[in-house]
Structures are given as structure tokens and as C-alpha cells.
Amino acid sequence: MLKKEKLPQNKRKKIIKNLEFLYGKKEALSIYKEIEKIIFRYQKKLKKERFKRNYFSEKDVILIVYGDNIVKKKEPSLLTLKKFLKNIKNYINIVHIIGLFLYSSDRGFSIIDFKKINPRLGKFTHLKKIKKDFSLLVDFVCNHISSKSEWFKKFAKGHKEYKNFFIAFDKKPPQKEIECVYRPRTTSLLVYRKLPIGKKWIWRTFCHDQIDLNYQNPKVLFKMVDVLLHYVENGAKFIRLDAIGYVWKKLGTSCFLTKESHIFVQLLRNILDTIAPGVSLIAEVNVNFKENINYLKANEAQLIYNFPLSSLLLFTFYQKNTRKILKFLDTINFTSKTKNIINILDCHDGISVVGAEDILKREEIEKIKKEVIEKGGKINYKIEKGRKLPYEFNITWWSALEDKEKPEILNIKKYIASRAIQFSIKGIPAIYFLGLFGKENCLSCFKKTGKTRDINRKRFTENQIKRFISNPKRKENKVFNEILRLLKYRNKEKAFHPAGNQKSLFLDKKVFSIIRTSPNKKEKILVLVNISDENIYLKVKQNKIGAKKEYLFNILDRTVYLAENGEFNIVLCPYQVLWLKY
């Protein structure tokens, strides 16, 4: 354990260096001493397991779920969730619980109290029960706080401790400076408020109720470091840094992905490395992939999201062409056992457009947009240099792929084919709760609130979920069981290790084809997925895939494919998935 007197010299230097960049040499040491006090306060409380470095493996799979996605009358939702999780604990080992803390809007991301669990969900004791079977992934909403919070109320009243906790102007800044700010919203950056301390123009990057914190005030940093370590104390193994690219503001700049925002992540990483190196940071930054990987290359976060994947995969299925996605996958060559990517197709927000902007052409994005709208989806927009551009597609993954003119069984196969691709590529797969059952758009949810993201945020009763799981005639049951079947086989294979090698093959434009190799290079799997509703005939040369033996073994159904004259003849039925081990 750490000594009480002081932190190790090397760790101390790293933290002070970060603080010098953010606050200047004159202030850095005094700020460090306050942070050191917070670290020592939590040091005693943290268990030894927090000191074990986190290494990723093929067994890592994430479920993204709202704390109240499943509800039962007179029962804390976390307890209801825990009962459901028993069904998947042999297949999924990490749970990202969204909307944990008391909030006023944005379904959990306008937090009133960072340390108070929403009473409808339960208490920290319920969370710790889930932790017995799963690693916990918790949102650190560090950019903003609810206007209903005590912090903002005290600021509004002129409370001394909360002075300059938020970014507020007596007079509205010049429009030119405001227009420089990058935002994934079309609403105004500043909101005018009549407060007890006077009339103010208040900075809110996202919605009217989410007031941005002012990290140029070190007291804000102290409060939020305390919140971060509070989450670790209560069992968080993974910390998702929500909207982390926006944390440092300076008018006249984009206020996005600034050098300061990167140093801020380094600071959090260095603090955690002193007290809980077994906790991994996830940088949630919805930008193009080249920009995003900087968080890994600079040793800031241990994980980032593969935001281009979902739009690229939609384009692949819509155009029946795998070329773009295979070329993209060949660029992912920087992962390891301690630094990696999270592969998502759907989540509580939307399908990222921004992530794929440097891969897909504008007209290709427009084609996806047209399909999404035809399938009942909605579009969220951003303002960039005065232009209104698509930011994300709001649609469930099932509805995005479903062809209503085709039979349900074929749509299920198509859906599972997309999941097989997600599960087989390099990285850690994350499945959204609604995607686990292949749920369609909830248009009534959207109509009720007018918020486009709510199309993919439906709640279910416990009895509804039980029917999904128990009735083999239901679509939800078939999807659920097929996903678990894929995970059952995937999680046993070293070739699907997130740090294993990955090589794209260009066999047929309608066939997704890659070779995965285990980190020790002893095991290989040829992944073949037909992304069309046609039969595809392939001739795969034995030497092209580096197969020393004259047979391939499909781990999904135990079928053996024999080579003839150094060539494998393979027929792929519509949307068929083959994981061929050799």
C-alpha cells in the first residue's frame, strides 16, 4: 500500500506536470497538495484488488443498460436488473449501468447529485451485489451538472465556495467568438438567466438543463476528483469519461479536443495510477477515428469507442459491399492487452455519423441517412462553422437493418450476421440492452418526449423480459439465444483476443472476411459472413490464409471443410456466419 507521508516521486512528478500545464507553475504545487489529501482520504478505503493492473481478454464483453431498463412495481430497479443479469453472466462480464445517479433530464446525464443513486434504482448496496458477478462500468459525467443541483443553486445565490464554478458572463460575448465553439447541437451555446447574483449568460454545451463546469477554477477539479474516487471506492472497474473532449473552454477557440482537455485526461489517469491502477478509463469522444486514437497513443485512456463501426456496417449491408469496412479494419493496428477499443453498433445515444466522416464520403452518408429515415429513424444534427450537418442516426439496430418485405427468419439471420461481425473483429464488443433482443423503434417514446434519442430508450416490465426469454416463438427469444450462442463460442477462442492480430481478405464484395490470430500466433480463425440474401460461392486458397492443415473446422456447428488441390470450396447461404478454426 502507499505510504501516508507522500506519493511515490515518479507519480507525484507526473501529476504536478499536468497541473503546471493547466494552471501554471505558480499554482500547481498548492493544487497538488489538495489533490494529494483527497487521494490519501480514499487510500484506506480501497481494496487491494484495485492495485491489480487490468488486462483485457477474449472473455470481455460489455452490456450497456439503463438502471431502469427493466422495472417492477415496488422493487428497486437495480435489484430487478440483477435478477435478469443471471441469464447472461456466463457470456457477458462487464455491465455499463446508465442513469445511475439522481438526475433532472437527459435520461441520467443531467445529474443533480454525483454521489446519490436515483432512489428509484436503489442504493450502493444493490450496486455492490451486481459487482459480485460483473465488473462495473460507471459514467463520470465531468463536463456538466444539472441546473437543479445544489452546486448551481449555491452559485446562483453567490455562495462563496461556488464562485466561478460555472462559466457565466454579465454581457453576451461577440457572436464571432461564440460561433467558433464546436457543438453537437443546434441550440444556442449560452442561455440567459436572471439569478439572485444578477443577470447572466451561462454556458451550456448540450441542453438547457446541463450547465458546464468551469475547470479553470481548481475547486471544481477538487470536487470532481473526489467524485471519481468515490466511484472507484464503490466498485467501478471501468470509468467512462462522458463528453470528455469538451471539458476545457476558451472563447474564440473550438473548445473541443483542446490540448488542455487531453492533459486533463492524463491527470485523471495519473491520479488513478497512484491509487487504483486496476481501473480503466474510457474516453467517450465522438470524432473521426484518427483523432480518437490519440487518447490511446498518448497513454491517456485505456479504451476508446470504435465510433465509425456502426455507420460503416450499415453502409456495408445497405450497399452489399464489404470493401470499405475491410479497408478500415486493416488500419486498427495499435491495440494491446492494456490499450484497446470498444466495438459498438448501438447504444443509449445514436449511431455515430461523425466517427465515419473521414471514411465515408458525404454522398455515402446521405444514402445511409435516407435509408434510416425510410426505416422510421430520426436524425440529430450539429452546427459546424455555421453549417447544419448530421451528427448521429437515432434508430434501433434492428430497425436499421430490418427489411419488412422479407420474412422474419431472414431478418433475424441478417441481424445476427451483423452481430457476428461485431463479435469477431479486434476489440471488446459492447451490446446495448435493446439490441440484445432485437427491439424495434419506439415511436411512442419519441412522440411522448419529442427527443429523438428516446426512440431507442424504451423501458420494459420484468414480465415482458421474462416472456422474451421464455417463449421460443418470439423474435426476441430467437435473437437473444443466437447472440448468447455466438458469445459462448467466441469467448473460448484465443484468436478473438482483443489484442490478437487481424487481417482483412478481399474474397467477394458480399462477404465479410478476416483472419484473426491469437497473441501467441498458435491459433487462427477465418471469419466469413455473407452480408447478402444470396448464396455465395467461394474458392479460398490454402496458402492465402496460411492454413498448414488441409481442413477448416467451423466452431459454430462443427462442420469440417476439406481442401482439394490446395483450395477450399465454400458455399455461404444468405447471411450465413462461419468461424473456421485452423
C-alpha positions in Angstrom: 0.0 0.0 0.0 1.0 3.6 -0.4 2.7 5.5 2.5 0.8 8.2 4.2 3.6 10.8 4.0 3.8 11.3 0.3 3.2 9.7 -3.1 6.0 8.0 -5.0 8.2 10.6 -6.6 7.6 9.5 -10.2 3.8 9.6 -9.8 4.0 12.9 -7.9 6.0 14.5 -10.7 3.5 13.3 -13.4 0.6 14.9 -11.6 2.4 18.2 -10.9 3.5 18.4 -14.6 -0.2 18.1 -15.6 -1.2 20.7 -13.1 1.5 23.1 -14.3 0.2 22.9 -17.8 -3.4 23.5 -16.8 -2.9 26.1 -14.0 0.7 27.4 -14.3 3.8 26.7 -12.2 2.8 29.2 -9.6 -0.4 27.5 -8.6 0.5 23.8 -9.4 2.1 22.8 -6.1 -0.7 24.1 -3.9 -3.3 22.5 -6.1 -1.3 19.2 -6.0 -1.3 19.3 -2.2 -5.1 19.4 -2.1 -5.4 16.5 -4.6 -2.9 14.5 -2.5 -5.2 15.0 0.5 -8.1 13.6 -1.5 -6.0 10.6 -2.6 -4.9 9.8 1.0 -8.5 10.1 2.2 -9.6 7.3 -0.2 -6.4 5.3 0.1 -7.5 3.4 3.2 -10.9 2.6 1.7 -9.8 0.9 -1.5 -9.3 -2.8 -1.6 -6.1 -4.4 -2.8 -7.8 -5.6 -6.0 -7.8 -2.0 -7.2 -4.0 -2.3 -7.3 -4.0 -5.1 -9.9 -3.4 -3.8 -13.5 -6.4 -4.5 -15.8 -5.6 -6.8 -18.7 -8.2 -7.3 -21.4 -9.1 -10.8 -22.9 -11.4 -12.6 -25.3 -13.8 -13.1 -22.4 -14.5 -9.3 -22.1 -18.0 -8.4 -23.4 -19.9 -5.3 -22.2 -23.7 -4.9 -21.7 -24.9 -1.3 -21.9 -28.1 -1.0 -19.9 -30.1 1.7 -18.1 -30.5 1.1 -14.4 -34.3 1.2 -15.0 -34.5 -0.6 -18.4 -36.4 -3.3 -16.5 -39.0 -2.2 -14.0 -41.1 -4.0 -11.4 -43.6 -2.3 -9.1 -42.3 -1.6 -5.5 -38.9 -3.1 -6.3 -35.6 -1.2 -6.7 -34.7 -1.4 -10.4 -31.1 -2.4 -9.7 -32.5 -5.5 -7.9 -34.7 -6.3 -10.9 -31.7 -5.8 -13.2 -29.6 -8.1 -11.0 -32.2 -10.9 -11.4 -32.1 -10.5 -15.2 -28.3 -10.5 -15.3 -28.2 -14.1 -14.0 -29.3 -15.1 -17.6 -26.2 -13.7 -19.2 -23.4 -13.9 -16.6 -21.7 -16.8 -18.4 -21.5 -14.8 -21.6 -21.0 -11.1 -20.5 -18.7 -10.0 -17.8 -18.9 -6.1 -17.8 -22.0 -4.1 -17.1 -22.3 -0.4 -18.0 -25.2 0.9 -16.0 -26.5 4.2 -17.3 -28.5 6.8 -15.4 -27.4 5.6 -12.0 -27.4 9.0 -10.2 -30.1 11.4 -9.3 -30.9 13.5 -12.4 -33.3 16.1 -13.8 -33.2 15.4 -17.6 -31.4 13.7 -20.5 -32.2 10.3 -19.0 -29.4 10.3 -16.5 -26.8 12.7 -17.9 -28.0 15.9 -16.3 -27.0 14.9 -12.8 -28.3 16.6 -9.7 -26.0 14.8 -7.2 -23.0 12.9 -8.4 -22.9 10.8 -5.3 -26.6 10.0 -4.8 -28.1 7.0 -6.7 -31.5 7.6 -8.1 -33.9 6.4 -5.4 -36.0 4.5 -8.0 -33.0 2.4 -8.8 -31.9 1.6 -5.2 -28.7 2.1 -3.2 -25.0 1.4 -3.5 -25.6 -1.8 -1.7 -27.7 -3.0 -4.7 -24.8 -2.0 -7.0 -22.3 -3.9 -5.0 -24.4 -7.1 -5.3 -24.2 -6.7 -9.1 -20.4 -6.3 -8.7 -20.1 -9.8 -7.3 -20.7 -11.3 -10.7 -19.7 -8.4 -13.1 -17.2 -5.7 -13.5 -18.9 -2.3 -13.2 -18.6 0.4 -15.8 -19.7 3.8 -14.5 -20.3 7.1 -16.2 -18.2 10.0 -15.0 -20.2 13.0 -16.3 -17.4 15.5 -15.8 -18.4 18.2 -18.3 -21.6 19.5 -16.8 -24.1 19.2 -14.0 -27.9 19.8 -13.6 -29.2 23.3 -13.1 -31.3 21.7 -10.3 -28.1 20.7 -8.4 -27.0 22.3 -5.1 -23.8 23.4 -6.8 -25.6 25.5 -9.3 -28.2 26.8 -6.8 -25.4 27.9 -4.5 -23.5 29.5 -7.4 -26.7 31.4 -8.4 -27.1 32.7 -4.8 -23.5 33.9 -4.7 -22.2 31.3 -2.2 -18.5 32.0 -1.7 -17.4 28.4 -2.1 -19.2 28.1 -5.5 -18.0 31.3 -7.0 -16.8 30.8 -10.6 -17.9 27.1 -10.5 -19.6 27.8 -13.9 -18.9 29.8 -17.0 -21.1 32.9 -16.8 -20.9 36.3 -18.5 -22.5 39.6 -17.5 -22.7 40.6 -21.1 -23.1 38.3 -24.1 -19.7 37.7 -25.8 -19.3 38.7 -29.5 -21.1 36.3 -31.9 -17.9 35.6 -33.8 -16.3 34.1 -30.7 -19.4 32.0 -29.9 -19.6 30.6 -33.5 -16.0 29.3 -33.1 -17.3 26.8 -30.5 -17.9 23.3 -31.8 -21.1 21.7 -30.5 -23.1 18.6 -31.5 -26.3 20.6 -31.0 -28.2 23.3 -32.9 -29.5 25.2 -29.9 -27.8 28.3 -28.5 -24.5 27.9 -26.6 -25.4 30.5 -24.0 -28.6 30.7 -22.0 -29.8 33.9 -20.4 -30.8 33.6 -16.8 -32.0 36.0 -14.1 -30.2 34.8 -11.0 -30.1 36.1 -7.4 -26.5 37.3 -8.1 -27.7 39.1 -11.3 -28.4 38.6 -14.9 -26.0 36.1 -16.5 -25.3 34.4 -19.9 -24.5 30.9 -18.9 -22.5 28.3 -20.9 -24.2 25.1 -21.7 -22.7 22.9 -24.4 -25.6 20.5 -24.6 -29.1 21.1 -23.3 -30.7 23.9 -21.3 -30.5 21.9 -18.1 -26.8 20.9 -18.3 -24.6 23.6 -17.1 -20.9 23.3 -17.9 -18.4 23.2 -15.1 -15.5 25.6 -15.0 -12.3 23.6 -14.5 -10.2 26.8 -14.7 -11.4 27.1 -11.0 -9.3 24.4 -9.2 -12.1 24.0 -6.6 -14.1 22.3 -9.4 -11.2 19.9 -10.0 -11.1 19.0 -6.3 -14.8 18.2 -6.2 -14.7 16.1 -9.3 -11.6 14.1 -8.3 -13.4 13.3 -5.1 -16.4 12.1 -7.2 -14.1 10.0 -9.4 -12.5 8.2 -6.4 -16.0 7.8 -4.8 -17.0 5.8 -7.8 -13.8 3.6 -7.6 -14.5 3.1 -3.9 -17.9 1.8 -4.7 -16.7 -0.8 -7.1 -16.2 0.9 -10.5 -13.6 -1.1 -12.6 -14.2 1.0 -15.7 -14.8 4.8 -15.8 -16.4 6.2 -18.9 -15.4 9.9 -19.3 -18.6 11.3 -20.7 -18.1 14.2 -23.3 -14.5 14.5 -22.2 -13.4 16.4 -25.3 -15.5 19.5 -24.2 -14.2 20.0 -20.6 -11.8 22.9 -21.2 -13.3 26.2 -22.5 -11.7 29.3 -24.0 -13.8 31.7 -26.1 -12.5 32.3 -29.6 -11.5 28.6 -30.0 -13.4 25.4 -30.8 -13.4 24.5 -27.1 -13.2 20.9 -28.3 -10.3 18.4 -28.2 -8.0 21.2 -26.9 -4.6 20.3 -25.6 -5.9 21.1 -22.1 -8.7 18.5 -22.5 -6.1 15.9 -23.3 -3.9 16.9 -20.3 -7.0 16.7 -18.1 -7.4 13.0 -19.1 -3.7 12.4 -18.4 -4.2 14.0 -15.0 -7.1 11.7 -14.1 -5.1 8.7 -15.4 -2.1 9.6 -13.3 -4.3 10.1 -10.2 -5.8 6.7 -10.7 -2.5 5.1 -11.4 -1.3 6.2 -7.9 -4.3 4.7 -6.1 -6.2 2.3 -8.4 -4.2 1.2 -11.5 -6.7 -1.6 -11.9 -9.3 0.9 -13.0 -9.5 1.6 -16.8 -10.6 5.0 -18.3 -12.7 5.1 -21.4 -12.6 8.3 -23.4 -16.0 9.0 -24.9 -15.2 11.3 -27.8 -17.4 11.1 -30.8 -14.9 12.2 -33.5 -13.2 10.6 -36.5 -11.1 7.6 -35.7 -7.7 9.2 -36.4 -8.4 11.8 -33.8 -9.9 9.4 -31.4 -6.9 7.0 -31.2 -4.7 9.9 -29.8 -6.2 9.1 -26.4 -4.6 5.6 -26.6 -1.3 6.7 -28.3 -0.7 9.4 -25.7 -1.3 7.0 -22.8 -4.4 8.9 -21.6 -7.2 6.4 -21.6 -7.0 2.7 -21.8 -10.1 2.4 -24.0 -11.8 4.3 -26.7 -15.0 3.6 -28.7 -14.9 2.4 -32.3 -17.4 5.1 -33.4 -17.0 4.6 -37.2 -18.1 0.9 -37.0 -21.8 1.3 -36.8 -22.2 3.7 -39.8 -19.7 1.6 -41.8 -21.6 -1.6 -41.1 -24.9 0.0 -42.1 -23.3 1.2 -45.3 -21.9 -2.4 -45.8 -25.4 -4.0 -45.5 -27.2 -1.3 -47.4 -24.8 -1.4 -50.4 -24.0 -5.1 -50.0 -20.3 -4.2 -50.2 -17.7 -5.0 -47.6 -14.7 -3.2 -49.2 -14.8 0.0 -47.1 -15.2 -1.7 -43.8 -12.4 -4.2 -44.5 -10.0 -1.5 -45.5 -10.9 0.4 -42.3 -10.3 -2.7 -40.1 -6.8 -3.0 -41.6 -5.9 0.4 -40.0 -6.5 -0.9 -36.5 -3.0 -2.0 -35.5 -2.4 -0.3 -32.2 -4.2 -2.4 -29.6 -2.7 -4.4 -26.8 -3.6 -6.2 -23.6 -3.8 -2.8 -21.7 -5.0 -0.5 -24.5 -7.9 -1.3 -26.8 -11.1 -0.3 -28.4 -14.8 -0.9 -27.7 -16.8 -2.1 -30.7 -20.4 -0.7 -30.5 -23.2 -0.9 -33.0 -26.0 0.6 -30.9 -26.1 2.4 -27.6 -28.3 4.7 -25.5 -27.4 7.7 -27.7 -27.4 7.1 -31.5 -25.4 5.7 -34.4 -22.4 7.9 -34.9 -22.1 9.8 -38.2 -19.1 11.9 -37.1 -17.0 8.9 -36.4 -17.1 7.8 -40.1 -16.8 11.2 -41.7 -13.2 10.6 -42.7 -14.0 7.2 -44.2 -17.3 7.7 -45.9 -18.0 10.4 -48.5 -20.7 13.0 -47.9 -22.9 11.4 -50.5 -22.5 8.0 -48.9 -23.5 9.4 -45.5 -26.6 10.9 -47.2 -27.5 7.4 -48.6 -27.4 6.0 -45.1 -29.4 9.0 -43.8 -32.1 8.4 -46.5 -32.4 4.7 -45.5 -32.6 5.5 -41.8 -35.4 7.9 -42.3 -37.3 5.4 -44.5 -37.0 2.9 -41.7 -38.6 5.3 -39.2 -35.4 6.7 -37.7 -34.6 10.2 -36.8 -31.5 12.4 -37.2 -29.6 14.5 -34.7 -27.7 17.4 -36.1 -24.7 19.5 -35.2 -23.6 23.0 -36.1 -20.1 23.2 -37.6 -18.8 26.5 -39.0 -22.4 27.7 -39.4 -23.5 24.6 -41.2 -26.1 22.1 -40.0 -24.8 18.6 -40.5 -25.9 15.1 -39.4 -24.3 14.1 -36.1 -26.0 10.8 -35.3 -28.8 8.5 -36.5 -31.4 7.7 -33.9 -32.8 4.3 -34.6 -32.6 0.8 -33.0 -30.1 -1.6 -34.7 -32.9 -4.0 -35.5 -35.0 -1.3 -37.3 -31.9 0.0 -39.1 -31.3 -3.5 -40.7 -34.8 -4.8 -41.0 -36.4 -5.3 -44.4 -40.1 -5.5 -43.8 -40.7 -7.1 -47.2 -38.6 -10.1 -46.2 -39.6 -12.9 -43.8 -38.8 -12.5 -40.1 -36.4 -15.5 -40.1 -34.3 -13.9 -42.8 -34.2 -10.6 -40.9 -33.1 -12.4 -37.8 -30.2 -14.0 -39.8 -29.2 -10.6 -41.2 -29.3 -9.2 -37.7 -27.2 -12.0 -36.2 -24.7 -11.7 -39.1 -24.1 -8.1 -38.1 -23.5 -9.1 -34.5 -21.1 -11.9 -35.7 -19.0 -9.2 -37.4 -19.1 -7.1 -34.3 -18.0 -10.1 -32.1 -15.2 -11.3 -34.4 -13.2 -8.1 -35.0 -10.4 -6.8 -32.9 -11.5 -5.1 -29.7 -14.1 -5.6 -27.0 -17.8 -5.9 -28.1 -20.5 -3.9 -26.3 -24.2 -4.7 -26.7 -27.0 -2.4 -25.9 -29.8 -3.8 -23.9 -32.5 -3.3 -26.6 -30.1 -4.9 -29.1 -29.9 -8.0 -27.0 -33.5 -8.7 -28.0 -33.6 -7.1 -31.5 -36.1 -4.5 -30.4 -37.6 -2.1 -33.0 -38.0 1.7 -32.8 -40.2 3.0 -30.0 -42.0 5.8 -31.9 -44.4 6.3 -29.0 -41.4 7.1 -26.7 -40.2 9.7 -29.2 -43.7 11.2 -29.5 -44.1 11.4 -25.8 -40.9 13.5 -25.2 -40.1 14.9 -28.7 -36.5 13.8 -28.1 -35.0 11.8 -31.0 -32.8 9.6 -28.8 -35.8 8.3 -26.9 -36.7 6.1 -30.0 -34.0 3.7 -28.6 -34.6 4.1 -24.8 -37.7 2.1 -24.1 -38.3 0.6 -20.6 -39.8 -2.9 -20.1 -41.6 -4.6 -17.3 -39.9 -7.6 -15.7 -42.8 -9.8 -17.1 -42.2 -8.6 -20.6 -38.5 -9.6 -20.4 -39.4 -13.0 -19.0 -41.7 -13.6 -21.9 -38.9 -12.6 -24.3 -36.6 -15.1 -22.7 -39.0 -18.0 -22.2 -41.2 -18.0 -25.4 -39.2 -19.7 -28.2 -41.8 -18.5 -30.8 -40.9 -14.9 -30.2 -38.4 -13.0 -32.3 -36.8 -11.6 -29.2 -36.2 -15.1 -27.9 -34.5 -16.2 -31.1 -32.3 -13.1 -31.3 -31.4 -13.4 -27.6 -30.4 -17.0 -27.8 -28.5 -16.6 -31.0 -26.4 -13.8 -29.6 -25.6 -15.8 -26.5 -24.7 -18.8 -28.7 -22.2 -16.7 -30.6 -20.7 -15.3 -27.4 -20.4 -18.8 -26.0 -18.1 -19.9 -28.8 -16.4 -16.5 -29.1 -15.3 -16.3 -25.5 -13.4 -19.6 -25.7 -11.2 -18.7 -28.6 -7.8 -17.0 -28.1 -7.9 -15.9 -31.7 -10.7 -13.5 -30.7 -8.4 -11.9 -28.1 -8.8 -8.1 -28.4 -5.0 -7.8 -28.8 -4.8 -10.6 -31.4 -3.8 -9.9 -35.0 -6.4 -9.0 -37.6 -6.1 -9.2 -41.4 -8.7 -8.4 -44.0 -9.3 -10.6 -47.0 -11.0 -9.4 -50.1 -12.6 -12.5 -51.4 -16.0 -11.2 -52.6 -17.6 -7.8 -52.0 -20.6 -9.5 -50.5 -18.6 -11.5 -48.0 -17.1 -10.1 -44.8 -13.8 -11.9 -44.5 -11.0 -11.5 -42.0 -8.3 -13.7 -40.3 -8.0 -13.4 -36.5 -4.8 -14.7 -34.9 -4.2 -15.3 -31.2 -1.5 -13.2 -29.5 0.8 -16.3 -29.3 0.2 -16.9 -33.0 -0.8 -20.5 -32.4 -4.5 -20.3 -33.3 -6.2 -18.8 -36.3 -9.9 -18.3 -37.2 -11.1 -17.4 -40.7 -14.3 -15.3 -40.3 -16.7 -15.4 -43.2 -20.0 -13.6 -43.1 -22.4 -13.4 -46.1 -23.9 -9.9 -45.9 -26.4 -10.6 -48.7 -29.6 -12.6 -49.2 -28.0 -14.6 -51.9 -25.9 -17.8 -52.0 -22.2 -17.0 -52.4 -19.7 -19.5 -53.7 -16.1 -19.0 -52.6 -12.8 -20.6 -53.5 -10.3 -19.9 -50.7 -6.7 -20.9 -51.4 -5.0 -22.7 -48.6 -1.7 -20.8 -48.9 -3.6 -17.4 -49.0 -4.9 -17.9 -45.4 -1.8 -19.6 -44.2 -3.5 -23.0 -43.4 -0.9 -25.7 -42.8 -3.5 -28.4 -42.5 -6.0 -29.4 -45.2 -9.1 -28.8 -43.2 -11.1 -25.9 -41.6 -13.3 -26.5 -38.6 -16.4 -24.4 -38.1 -16.6 -23.9 -34.3 -20.3 -22.8 -34.6 -21.7 -26.1 -35.9 -18.6 -28.5 -36.0 -18.7 -28.7 -39.8 -15.4 -29.6 -41.4 -14.3 -28.2 -44.8 -11.6 -30.2 -46.7 -9.2 -28.7 -49.2 -9.0 -30.1 -52.7 -5.8 -29.3 -54.6 -4.9 -26.6 -52.1 -8.3 -24.9 -52.3 -11.3 -24.8 -50.0 -14.7 -24.7 -51.8 -17.2 -22.9 -49.6 -20.9 -22.1 -50.1 -22.3 -19.4 -47.9 -26.1 -19.3 -47.6 -27.9 -15.9 -47.1 -26.4 -14.1 -44.1 -24.6 -17.3 -43.0 -21.7 -17.0 -40.5 -18.7 -19.2 -40.5 -15.9 -19.1 -37.8 -13.4 -21.5 -39.3 -10.6 -22.5 -37.0 -7.3 -23.9 -38.2 
